C-alpha cells in the first residue's frame, strides 16, 4: 500500500528522499564531529619516533638548516617541510603537530567525499568520507600519529580528483596540476611513486578511451609526468645548492635500497598476514563492507564506469603498502582511501537494490554503516574517551619511552645553552625536538647501525667520529631494546666504543627507571647507588669538566 502510494505520489516520494538525504548528512556530521573530538582530546599524545624525526627535521628547517645536514633520513624531505609549515603556523609543540594532522585528515576526508560523489553520488561520497574518518583515526593503523603516509594520501587524492571526468580533454592544465600534486605525494615518501604511476596510467587510458588523437594523448601524458617531476626537480636543485645532495642521495637511494631488500620474499606473506590482522583490528565490519563493494562492482552501470579508477587506486595502494615487505601498521593508511571508497560503493550498490522498496527498507544502508561505526567506536572507547594522552601512548606503544622522553628533554634543555650539542644513544629523535638542541651526530636513529646491511660498519664508524669531534655536553643512553632492535648478526663496534668513551669522558647525572607504564622513577642530579626494583632505563651523562 505504502509502495504504491509513493510510486503514484511523487511529492510524498520526494519527501522520503529528502528525509533520507538529511539523515545521511546528519550521520556524516556525527562521524566527523566524533572523530574530530577524539583527535582534539588527544592532541597532546607524546610524539613517537617517526614524528620525532619529522619534528626535529622540520625544526631545523625553520632554523634555516637543510635536511640531511644534521639529521640523516632515508625518507624524502616533503614531510619535513609539512611539519615545518604546521609548526610555523601553530608553534613548535606536540599539540601543533597533531593539530596540523587534524587539518590534513579533514581535508583528506573532504577529498574522498568529492571523489565518491563524482564517481557515483553524494550518498556514496558521504559513506566513503565517513569510513575514512573512522578508519584513519584508529590506533590499529597508528592513526593518531602524524605519519608521512597521511601526507602522501592528501596530495595524491587531490591529483586523482582532477583526473576524473574531465570536460575539456584537449587542455593540459589539469594534467599538469594533477601531476604536480601527485609529485608532492611522492616527495612526502617514496611509496608515493606508485600513485604517480596510477595517475599516469589512468590519464593515458582515459584519453585513449575518449578518442583523443594520439599526439594529444602523448602530450597530456608528458605534461602530467612533467608536473609530477617538478617537485623532485626543485628539491634536487635546492639540496644541491645547500650542499647536502650527496647525503640525500646516499640515504634516500643507496641505503633505502639496502633497507628495502632486508626482508626476503619468502617471509613477506607471513609478515603481511600478521600486520594485516593488526591493521584491521576492531574495524573489521567496515573492511567487510568494503569487500562487498569490491565484489559488487558489476552490479550497476554507474559502478562499472568507476571500476577502473577504484581498482587502479586499490592496486597502487597495495604496491605502496608492499614496499620493502615491512607492512607496518601506519603503512596501511595508504590503503584506507581505496577501502573507504569501496565501502561507499557497497552502500551505493545496496541502496540501488533497495531504491524501489518501502521507506523503512531504504534506510537499511544507513543503519548498516552506522552500526559499523558504532561497533568500532565502542571497541576503542577507552582509547578514544577515557585514557589520558600519556596512557594512550603507553597502551599503543608499550615498551617505548615516548612520554619519558619529554622529561629527559626538559632536563637537557634546562641544563644546556642553545649552542650546546647532545647525542642520543638510541632511536629517540624526539628528544632533540623537545630540548631544542642540535644533535652532535646526524645519526638520530640507531636502527640502521644494527641492521644486517652493507653500510652498518661504515655508519657506526661515522657516528663515532661525529660524536668524538663534536664532544656533546650530554649523552643520553637508551638501554631499551625497542630503541635499538639489536640482532644476533649486528655489528657491535659502537656498543663497545660507547662503554669506553662514556666511562673516560662523562659522568652520570640522570637516571630514569621504567618499571611499568605507571611506575617510572626519575632521578636527576642525585642518582642512588641501587634501587629496590630495576626495570628498563635511560641514563643521562654529562661531559667531564
C-alpha positions as CSV (number, residue, x, y, z in Angstrom):
1,X,0.0,0.0,0.0
2,X,2.8,2.5,1.0
3,X,4.9,1.5,-2.0
4,X,2.1,2.2,-4.5
5,X,1.3,5.5,-2.7
6,X,4.9,6.6,-3.0
7,X,5.1,5.5,-6.7
8,X,2.0,7.4,-7.6
9,X,2.6,10.4,-5.4
10,X,5.9,12.0,-6.3
11,X,5.7,14.7,-3.6
12,X,5.5,12.0,-1.0
13,X,8.4,10.2,-2.6
14,X,10.4,13.4,-2.8
15,X,9.8,14.0,0.9
16,X,11.1,10.5,1.7
17,X,14.1,11.1,-0.4
18,X,14.8,14.4,1.3
19,X,14.5,12.8,4.7
20,X,16.9,10.1,3.7
21,X,19.4,12.7,2.4
22,X,19.1,14.7,5.6
23,X,19.7,11.5,7.6
24,X,22.9,10.8,5.7
25,X,24.2,14.3,6.3
26,X,23.3,14.0,10.0
27,X,25.3,10.8,10.1
28,X,28.2,12.5,8.4
29,X,28.2,15.4,10.8
30,X,28.1,13.0,13.7
31,X,31.0,10.9,12.5
32,X,33.2,14.0,11.7
33,X,32.3,15.6,14.9
34,X,33.2,12.5,16.9
35,X,36.5,11.8,15.1
36,X,37.5,15.5,15.4
37,X,36.6,15.5,19.1
38,X,38.8,12.4,19.6
39,X,41.7,14.0,17.8
40,X,41.3,17.2,19.7
41,X,41.2,15.4,23.1
42,X,44.4,13.5,22.2
43,X,46.3,16.4,20.6
44,X,48.8,16.1,23.5
45,X,49.8,12.4,23.0
46,X,53.6,12.2,23.1
47,X,55.4,12.0,19.8
48,X,56.6,8.6,18.7
49,X,59.8,8.1,16.8
50,X,58.8,8.9,13.2
51,X,57.0,12.0,14.5
52,X,60.2,12.9,16.4
53,X,62.3,12.6,13.3
54,X,59.9,14.8,11.2
55,X,59.6,17.3,14.0
56,X,63.3,17.7,14.5
57,X,64.0,17.9,10.8
58,X,61.1,20.5,10.5
59,X,62.5,22.4,13.4
60,X,65.9,22.5,11.7
61,X,64.2,23.8,8.5
62,X,62.7,26.7,10.5
63,X,66.2,27.5,11.6
64,X,67.4,27.6,8.0
65,X,69.3,24.2,8.3
66,X,68.7,22.0,5.3
67,X,67.6,18.3,5.5
68,X,70.3,15.6,5.8
69,X,72.9,18.0,7.2
70,X,72.3,17.4,11.0
71,X,69.7,14.6,10.7
72,X,70.1,11.7,8.3
73,X,66.9,10.0,7.0
74,X,66.0,7.6,4.2
75,X,62.8,9.4,3.6
76,X,62.2,12.1,1.1
77,X,62.0,15.6,2.7
78,X,58.4,16.5,1.9
79,X,57.1,15.5,5.3
80,X,59.8,17.6,7.0
81,X,58.5,20.6,5.1
82,X,54.9,19.7,6.0
83,X,55.9,19.6,9.7
84,X,57.8,22.9,9.4
85,X,54.6,24.5,8.0
86,X,52.5,23.2,10.8
87,X,55.0,24.4,13.4
88,X,55.3,27.8,11.7
89,X,51.6,28.2,11.9
90,X,50.8,26.7,15.3
91,X,54.1,26.6,17.2
92,X,56.8,24.0,17.9
93,X,54.8,21.8,20.2
94,X,53.2,18.4,20.3
95,X,49.8,20.0,20.0
96,X,50.8,22.0,17.0
97,X,51.9,18.9,15.1
98,X,48.8,17.0,15.9
99,X,46.6,20.0,15.0
100,X,48.3,20.0,11.6
101,X,47.4,16.3,11.3
102,X,43.8,17.1,12.1
103,X,43.6,19.6,9.3
104,X,45.3,17.2,6.8
105,X,43.0,14.4,7.8
106,X,39.9,16.6,7.5
107,X,41.0,17.7,4.1
108,X,41.6,14.1,3.0
109,X,38.1,13.1,4.2
110,X,36.6,16.0,2.2
111,X,38.5,14.9,-1.0
112,X,37.3,11.4,-0.6
113,X,33.7,12.8,-0.4
114,X,34.2,14.7,-3.6
115,X,35.8,11.7,-5.4
116,X,32.9,9.4,-4.2
117,X,30.4,12.0,-5.4
118,X,32.0,12.4,-8.8
119,X,32.3,8.7,-9.3
120,X,28.8,7.8,-8.1
121,X,26.7,10.2,-6.0
122,X,26.6,12.2,-2.7
123,X,25.5,9.2,-0.7
124,X,28.5,7.2,-1.8
125,X,30.7,10.2,-1.1
126,X,29.4,10.6,2.4
127,X,29.7,6.9,3.2
128,X,33.3,6.8,1.9
129,X,34.4,10.0,3.7
130,X,32.8,8.8,7.0
131,X,34.5,5.5,6.6
132,X,37.9,7.1,6.0
133,X,37.5,9.4,9.0
134,X,36.7,6.4,11.2
135,X,39.4,4.1,9.9
136,X,42.1,6.7,9.8
137,X,41.7,7.7,13.5
138,X,42.0,4.1,14.7
139,X,45.1,3.2,16.7
140,X,45.2,-0.1,14.7
141,X,46.9,1.9,11.9
142,X,48.5,4.4,14.4
143,X,46.2,7.0,13.0
144,X,46.6,9.4,15.9
145,X,50.3,9.9,14.9
146,X,51.3,12.3,12.1
147,X,53.0,9.7,9.9
148,X,54.2,10.5,6.4
149,X,51.5,8.3,4.9
150,X,48.9,10.9,5.9
151,X,50.8,13.5,4.0
152,X,51.2,11.2,0.9
153,X,47.5,10.5,0.7
154,X,46.2,14.1,0.7
155,X,48.0,15.5,-2.4
156,X,47.7,12.1,-4.2
157,X,43.9,12.2,-3.8
158,X,43.9,15.9,-5.0
159,X,45.7,14.8,-8.1
160,X,43.4,11.8,-8.7
161,X,40.3,14.0,-8.3
162,X,41.4,16.3,-11.1
163,X,41.7,13.4,-13.5
164,X,38.0,12.3,-13.0
165,X,35.5,13.1,-15.8
166,X,37.4,16.0,-17.4
167,X,35.2,18.2,-19.6
168,X,38.0,19.6,-21.7
169,X,40.3,16.8,-22.7
170,X,42.3,19.0,-25.1
171,X,43.8,21.1,-22.4
172,X,46.9,20.5,-20.4
173,X,46.2,22.5,-17.2
174,X,44.5,19.7,-15.3
175,X,47.1,17.0,-16.2
176,X,49.9,19.3,-15.1
177,X,48.3,20.3,-11.7
178,X,47.3,16.6,-11.1
179,X,50.9,15.5,-11.8
180,X,52.2,18.3,-9.6
181,X,50.0,17.2,-6.7
182,X,51.0,13.5,-7.1
183,X,54.6,14.6,-7.3
184,X,54.2,16.3,-3.9
185,X,52.8,13.0,-2.6
186,X,55.9,11.2,-3.8
187,X,58.0,13.9,-2.1
188,X,56.4,13.0,1.2
189,X,57.6,9.4,1.0
190,X,58.9,7.1,-1.8
191,X,55.9,4.8,-2.0
192,X,54.0,7.8,-3.4
193,X,55.7,6.8,-6.7
194,X,53.0,4.1,-7.2
195,X,50.3,6.7,-7.1
196,X,52.1,8.7,-9.7
197,X,52.2,5.6,-11.9
198,X,48.5,5.1,-11.2
199,X,47.7,8.7,-12.3
200,X,49.8,8.4,-15.4
201,X,48.2,5.1,-16.4
202,X,44.6,6.3,-15.7
203,X,45.1,9.5,-17.6
204,X,46.5,7.7,-20.6
205,X,43.8,5.1,-20.8
206,X,41.0,7.6,-20.2
207,X,42.3,9.8,-23.0
208,X,42.5,6.8,-25.4
209,X,39.0,5.7,-24.4
210,X,37.7,9.3,-25.0
211,X,39.0,9.1,-28.6
212,X,41.7,11.8,-28.4
213,X,44.3,11.9,-31.2
214,X,47.4,10.0,-30.3
215,X,49.6,13.2,-30.3
216,X,47.2,14.8,-27.8
217,X,47.3,11.7,-25.6
218,X,51.1,11.7,-25.6
219,X,51.3,15.5,-25.0
220,X,48.9,15.4,-22.0
221,X,50.8,12.4,-20.6
222,X,54.1,14.1,-20.9
223,X,52.6,17.2,-19.2
224,X,51.4,15.0,-16.3
225,X,54.8,13.4,-16.0
226,X,56.5,16.9,-16.1
227,X,54.2,18.1,-13.3
228,X,55.0,15.1,-11.2
229,X,58.7,15.6,-11.7
230,X,58.6,19.3,-10.9
231,X,58.6,18.9,-7.0
232,X,61.5,16.4,-7.2
233,X,63.5,18.6,-9.6
234,X,63.1,21.7,-7.4
235,X,64.1,19.6,-4.3
236,X,67.2,18.2,-6.0
237,X,68.3,21.7,-7.1
238,X,67.7,23.1,-3.6
239,X,69.6,20.3,-1.9
240,X,72.4,20.6,-4.3
241,X,72.6,24.3,-3.7
242,X,72.6,23.7,0.1
243,X,75.5,21.3,-0.2
244,X,73.7,18.2,1.1
245,X,72.7,16.4,-2.1
246,X,75.3,13.6,-1.7
247,X,73.9,12.8,1.8
248,X,70.4,13.0,0.4
249,X,71.3,10.6,-2.4
250,X,73.1,8.1,-0.2
251,X,70.3,7.9,2.4
252,X,67.2,8.0,0.2
253,X,68.6,5.9,-2.7
254,X,71.5,3.7,-1.7
255,X,70.6,3.0,2.0
256,X,66.9,3.0,1.2
257,X,67.6,0.2,-1.4
258,X,69.5,-1.8,1.3
259,X,66.7,-1.3,3.7
260,X,64.1,-2.3,1.2
261,X,65.9,-5.6,0.5
262,X,66.5,-6.9,4.0
263,X,63.2,-8.9,4.1
264,X,63.0,-11.9,1.7
265,X,60.0,-12.7,-0.4
266,X,59.6,-16.0,1.4
267,X,58.9,-14.1,4.7
268,X,56.7,-11.5,3.2
269,X,53.4,-13.4,3.2
270,X,53.7,-14.3,6.9
271,X,54.6,-10.7,7.9
272,X,51.7,-9.4,5.7
273,X,49.1,-11.6,7.4
274,X,50.3,-10.8,10.8
275,X,50.2,-7.0,10.3
276,X,47.0,-7.1,8.2
277,X,45.2,-8.6,11.1
278,X,46.5,-5.9,13.4
279,X,45.7,-3.1,11.0
280,X,42.1,-4.3,10.5
281,X,41.7,-4.8,14.3
282,X,38.3,-3.8,15.6
283,X,37.4,-2.1,12.3
284,X,36.7,-5.4,10.6
285,X,33.0,-4.6,9.9
286,X,34.0,-1.6,7.7
287,X,36.5,-3.8,5.9
288,X,33.8,-6.3,5.2
289,X,31.6,-3.6,3.8
290,X,34.5,-2.5,1.6
291,X,34.9,-6.1,0.5
292,X,31.2,-6.2,-0.6
293,X,31.9,-3.0,-2.6
294,X,34.8,-4.7,-4.4
295,X,32.8,-7.8,-5.2
296,X,29.7,-6.0,-6.4
297,X,31.4,-3.6,-8.8
298,X,29.5,-5.0,-11.8
299,X,26.1,-4.6,-10.1
300,X,25.1,-1.4,-11.9
301,X,26.2,0.6,-14.8
302,X,27.5,3.6,-12.9
303,X,29.6,1.4,-10.7
304,X,31.1,-0.3,-13.7
305,X,32.2,3.0,-15.1
306,X,34.0,3.7,-11.8
307,X,35.6,0.3,-11.6
308,X,38.8,1.2,-13.5
309,X,39.6,4.2,-11.2
310,X,38.8,2.3,-8.0
311,X,40.8,-0.8,-9.0
312,X,43.7,1.3,-10.2
313,X,43.8,3.2,-6.9
314,X,43.5,-0.1,-4.9
315,X,46.3,-1.7,-6.8
316,X,48.6,1.3,-6.4
317,X,47.8,1.4,-2.7
318,X,48.7,-2.3,-2.4
319,X,52.0,-1.7,-4.2
320,X,52.8,1.2,-1.9
321,X,52.0,-0.9,1.1
322,X,54.2,-3.7,0.0
323,X,57.4,-1.5,-0.4
324,X,60.1,-3.4,1.4
325,X,57.7,-6.0,2.7
326,X,57.6,-4.5,6.2
327,X,53.8,-3.9,6.3
328,X,54.0,-1.7,9.3
329,X,50.7,-0.5,10.8
330,X,50.9,3.0,9.6
331,X,51.7,1.9,6.0
332,X,48.1,0.7,5.8
333,X,47.0,4.4,5.8
334,X,48.0,4.3,2.1
335,X,45.3,1.7,1.6
336,X,42.5,3.4,3.5
337,X,41.2,5.8,0.7
338,X,40.6,2.8,-1.5
339,X,39.0,0.8,1.3
340,X,36.8,3.8,2.2
341,X,35.7,4.3,-1.5
342,X,34.8,0.6,-1.8
343,X,32.7,0.9,1.3
344,X,31.0,3.9,-0.3
345,X,30.5,1.8,-3.5
346,X,28.9,-1.0,-1.4
347,X,26.5,1.4,0.2
348,X,25.6,2.8,-3.2
349,X,25.0,-0.7,-4.6
350,X,22.9,-1.8,-1.7
351,X,20.9,1.5,-1.9
352,X,20.4,0.9,-5.7
353,X,18.9,-2.6,-5.0
354,X,16.6,-1.1,-2.3
355,X,15.7,2.0,-4.3
356,X,12.1,0.9,-5.0
357,X,11.4,-0.6,-1.6
358,X,9.4,1.0,1.2
359,X,10.9,3.8,3.1
360,X,12.0,1.9,6.1
361,X,13.9,-0.6,4.0
362,X,15.7,2.2,2.1
363,X,17.2,3.3,5.4
364,X,19.0,-0.1,5.8
365,X,22.3,1.0,4.2
366,X,22.5,4.0,6.5
367,X,21.7,1.8,9.5
368,X,24.4,-0.7,8.3
369,X,27.1,1.9,8.1
370,X,26.0,3.5,11.4
371,X,26.2,0.1,13.1
372,X,29.7,-0.5,11.8
373,X,30.7,3.0,13.1
374,X,29.1,2.3,16.5
375,X,30.9,-1.0,16.8
376,X,34.4,0.3,16.1
377,X,33.9,3.3,18.3
378,X,32.6,1.1,21.1
379,X,35.5,-1.3,20.7
380,X,38.0,1.5,21.1
381,X,36.1,3.6,23.6
382,X,38.8,3.5,26.3
383,X,41.4,5.0,24.0
384,X,39.0,7.4,22.4
385,X,37.3,8.8,25.5
386,X,38.8,7.6,28.8
387,X,42.6,7.3,28.8
388,X,44.8,10.3,29.1
389,X,47.2,11.1,26.2
390,X,50.1,9.6,28.2
391,X,48.1,6.5,29.0
392,X,47.1,6.2,25.3
393,X,50.8,6.4,24.3
394,X,51.7,3.6,26.8
395,X,48.8,1.5,25.5
396,X,49.6,1.8,21.8
397,X,53.4,1.9,22.1
398,X,54.0,-0.5,25.0
399,X,57.7,-0.8,25.9
400,X,58.7,2.5,24.3
401,X,59.8,5.6,26.3
402,X,57.8,8.2,24.5
403,X,56.3,10.0,27.5
404,X,59.5,9.7,29.4
405,X,61.5,11.3,26.6
406,X,59.7,14.6,27.4
407,X,61.1,14.8,30.9
408,X,64.5,13.8,29.8
409,X,64.5,16.6,27.1
410,X,63.3,19.1,29.7
411,X,66.2,18.3,31.9
412,X,68.6,18.7,29.0
413,X,67.1,22.0,27.9
414,X,67.3,23.4,31.4
415,X,71.0,22.4,31.8
416,X,72.3,23.5,28.4
417,X,72.7,26.6,26.2
418,X,71.3,26.8,22.7
419,X,74.9,26.4,21.4
420,X,75.5,23.1,23.2
421,X,75.0,19.8,21.3
422,X,73.8,16.5,22.7
423,X,73.8,12.9,21.4
424,X,71.2,10.1,21.9
425,X,72.4,6.5,22.0
426,X,69.2,5.0,20.7
427,X,66.4,5.8,18.3
428,X,64.6,8.7,20.1
429,X,64.9,11.7,17.8
430,X,62.0,13.4,19.6
431,X,64.5,14.3,22.4
432,X,66.3,16.7,20.1
433,X,63.0,18.3,19.2
434,X,61.7,18.6,22.7
435,X,65.0,20.0,24.0
436,X,65.6,22.4,21.1
437,X,69.2,21.2,21.0
438,X,71.2,20.1,17.9
439,X,72.4,16.5,17.7
440,X,76.2,16.0,17.7
441,X,75.6,13.4,15.0
442,X,73.4,13.0,12.0
443,X,72.5,9.5,13.2
444,X,69.3,10.3,15.0
445,X,68.3,6.7,14.7
446,X,70.5,3.7,15.7
447,X,68.3,1.2,13.9
448,X,70.4,1.3,10.6
449,X,73.5,0.6,12.6
450,X,72.1,-2.7,14.0
451,X,70.7,-4.0,10.7
452,X,72.5,-6.7,8.8
453,X,73.1,-4.4,5.8
454,X,76.2,-3.4,3.8
455,X,76.7,0.1,5.3
456,X,76.3,-0.8,9.0
457,X,80.0,-0.8,9.9
458,X,80.6,2.3,8.0
459,X,77.7,4.0,9.7
460,X,78.9,3.1,13.1
461,X,82.4,4.4,12.4
462,X,80.9,7.6,11.1
463,X,78.7,8.1,14.1
464,X,81.6,7.5,16.5
465,X,83.7,10.1,14.6
466,X,81.0,12.7,14.6
467,X,80.4,12.4,18.4
468,X,84.1,12.4,19.2
469,X,84.5,15.5,17.0
470,X,81.5,17.4,18.5
471,X,82.2,16.5,22.1
472,X,78.5,16.9,23.1
473,X,77.7,18.2,26.5
474,X,75.3,15.4,27.3
475,X,74.9,11.8,26.2
476,X,71.6,10.1,26.6
477,X,71.9,6.3,26.7
478,X,68.6,4.5,25.9
479,X,69.1,0.9,27.0
480,X,65.7,-0.2,26.0
481,X,65.7,-3.0,23.3
482,X,63.0,-1.4,21.2
483,X,65.2,1.7,20.7
484,X,68.0,-0.4,19.2
485,X,66.5,-3.7,17.8
486,X,69.8,-5.4,18.0
487,X,70.1,-8.6,16.1
488,X,72.4,-11.6,16.6
489,X,74.3,-10.5,13.5
490,X,74.5,-6.8,14.4
491,X,77.9,-5.0,14.4
492,X,79.0,-4.3,18.0
493,X,81.7,-1.7,17.3
494,X,79.6,1.3,18.5
495,X,78.4,-0.6,21.6
496,X,81.9,-1.4,22.7
497,X,83.1,2.1,21.9
498,X,80.3,3.7,23.8
499,X,81.2,1.9,27.1
500,X,84.8,3.1,26.9
501,X,84.1,6.6,25.6
502,X,81.4,7.3,28.2
503,X,83.5,6.0,31.1
504,X,86.5,8.1,30.1
505,X,84.7,11.3,29.3
506,X,81.3,11.5,31.1
507,X,79.7,11.2,34.5
508,X,76.1,10.0,35.1
509,X,73.7,12.8,36.2
510,X,70.3,11.3,35.4
511,X,68.6,8.0,35.6
512,X,65.1,7.1,34.5
513,X,63.9,3.8,35.8
514,X,60.9,2.4,33.9
515,X,59.4,-0.4,35.9
516,X,56.0,-0.3,34.4
517,X,54.0,2.3,32.5
518,X,52.6,3.7,35.7
519,X,55.8,3.2,37.7
520,X,58.5,5.4,36.4
521,X,61.2,6.9,38.8
522,X,63.1,10.0,37.7
523,X,66.5,10.7,39.3
524,X,68.2,13.9,38.2
525,X,71.5,15.1,39.7
526,X,71.1,12.6,42.6
527,X,71.4,9.1,41.4
528,X,71.1,6.3,44.0
529,X,73.6,3.5,44.2
530,X,70.8,1.0,44.0
531,X,67.1,0.9,43.5
532,X,64.5,-1.6,45.0
533,X,63.5,-2.8,41.5
534,X,65.3,-2.2,38.2
535,X,63.3,-2.0,35.0
536,X,64.4,-0.8,31.6
537,X,66.2,2.5,32.0
538,X,67.6,5.6,30.4
539,X,70.9,7.1,31.6
540,X,71.9,10.8,31.1
541,X,75.6,11.6,31.1
542,X,77.3,15.0,31.4
543,X,80.7,15.6,29.9
544,X,83.5,15.9,32.5
545,X,84.8,19.4,33.0
